[in-house]
Amino acid sequence: MHLENLVLRHFRNYEEQELSFDNNVNVFLGENAQGKTNLLEAILILAVAKSHRTPNDKDFISWDAESAKIEGRVEKHGQSVPLELTLTQKGKKAKVNHLEQKKLSQYVGNLNVVMFAPEDLSLVKGAPGVRRRFINMEIGQMQPVYLHDLSQYQRILQQRNHFLKQAQIKRKSDPTMWQILTEQFIEVAVKLTKRRTDFIERLEQFAVPIHFKISRELEHLKLEYKPSVELEGANPEEWQANLYKKMESIAQREIDRGVTLIGPHRDDLFFYVNGQNVQVFGSQGQQRTTALSVKLAEIDLIFEETGEYPVLLLDDVLSELDDFRQSHLLAAIQGKVQTFVTTTSTDGIDHETINSATTFLVDKGTVTKQ
């Protein structure tokens, strides 16, 4: 899978920019605050219709424009597919092959990307919400139906929390409405939990040998998806029944608090190295090795799922890695994955992957090919 070109109109600090790319490595070179990260953000949004920096669409639009547009042509399975996203303050419009998609879940998946930015180094030590967003984005790319289930879950969760808040205020609950909302909630919660558990198990299969190699065969990695309540039983029907019993047992606590206390919105992901929780006991080096291993594992997992390697986005991350991890990352992607790199300088990065890359100079929202 390759991104052949990118067209930006009124996006961030780019009024009008059109670029064509190399199928291997493309480096965006320039000083800070010139628009390098904006280019990678545009590619990410073109792929998943979301940014890693802000949830507000209005932030993408140039201050004197009413909308922004991102276009790109993707080569996949031997075909060239045009993608288009129009961003307005009222939402997004997505097109595949010039045909408008009614739902974003029908659009996502046409371009697969793996993003590795400095903030991803906090995947291990950051808040649980960081890891849930990571899981949601990666599963959503490979299985767009997951995004539909997630959207449905968030809507039901909002309704259920509103109901619990009202019951808290009134000191009285409607048992019938509680049952309806809880059954709806549980049905989707079980779907999400099962997909997340399966995803982490598959990701671990790829991440373990990668981590072992990067750690010079000294460390054994383990990933554990930890639901706020375990799925007990042999099948989805039993899982739902047992979860219903659990929610019955905490019904009064939820009303007292005015909020849903268990479910996928409270789940977390844990990383263990040689049996120790890396988040709590790991050194900064171990945490970075874990994050790098997981990101490289994503590449292989997406290939297994879709039959094509994703596009890799490295946002100023090479400078954050020591020479050994840097070399391992570059060797792992060499000749295999189309990669976009942002950096202020390539000095000190002596690797064939970077030395043979196509370079673009970024200066005040203008990009020129070197």
C-alpha positions, 0 to 999 in steps of 0.5 A: 500500500502506498500513498501516491500523492497528497493535496491540501486546501486551506488545511492548517497553514497550507493554503494550497499544496500538492505533493507526489511521493516516493514509494519508499521513504519520504523525509520532511525536513525543516525547523520547528513550527513550519508545518511538518507535523501538519503534513503527517496529521493530514495523512492520518486524517485522510486514513482514519478521519481523526487527528492525534492532536485535536478532536475539533474539526474547526482547528484544521481549517485556515482562519479565513476559510469555511472548509478544508480539504484533504485529497490523496490517491492510494495504490493498493492491491494493484489499483489506484483509489482516490480518497477525499475528505472535506472538513467543515465546522459541522463535520466531515464529508468523505469520498472514495473513488469520487463517491460520497460515503454515508458513514465514516465507518464505510470510509475508514480502512481504505488507507491504513497507517501506523503513526509513531510520534513522541507522545506515543512513547507515553503509550506505556506510562500514560493514562488509560485513555491513551491506550484505549484510543490506541486500541480503538484506532488500530482495530477501526482501521482493520475492522471498520465495523468496530467503529460502528459498534464503538459509536453505538456504545458511546451513544448508549453510554451517554444515555445511560449516564444521563439516566443514572444522573437523573436517578441520583438527583431525583433519588428514584429510578425507573426499573424498566428504563434501567433494564432497557438501557443496561441490556443495550449497553451490555450487548455492545460492551461484550462485542467491543471487549471481545474484539479488543481482547482478540486484537491484543492477543494477536498484537502480542504474537508479533510484539514479543519476538520484536521486543526480544530482539530489540532488548538484545534477547534480554527481555520477554514482553507480555501484553494483557488487556484488562477489562473493568469486569471479566467476561465470564462464560463460554460464549457471548450469551453467557458473557452477557448474562454474567455481566447483567448480574454484575451490573445488577449488583452495583446498580445502587452504587451507580445511581449514587454516583450518577455514572456507569462504573464498568464497561469498555470505557474503563478498561486498560492495557498492561505491559509486562517485561520479565514479569514486571509491570513496565508502567510502574517498574520499567526504566525509560529505556524499557518503556520506549522499547515496549512502545517501539515493539508495539508500533512495529508489531502493528505493521505486521498485524495490519499486513496479516489482516489486509494483505498489504503493509500500512503507511508508516508516519514517524513524527520527529521520533528518530531523535527520541530514540537512541542509536540502537533502537533507531537503527532497529526501526530503520532496518525493520522498515527498509524496502518494506513500508512506505514511510514519512519522516519529519525531522529538523535534521538528518545529521547523525542518522547514518542509515541507508534508509534515510540516506536514500530517502526522497527529501522535502524542505518545509518552510512556512507552509510551503513544501519543495522537493529537494 
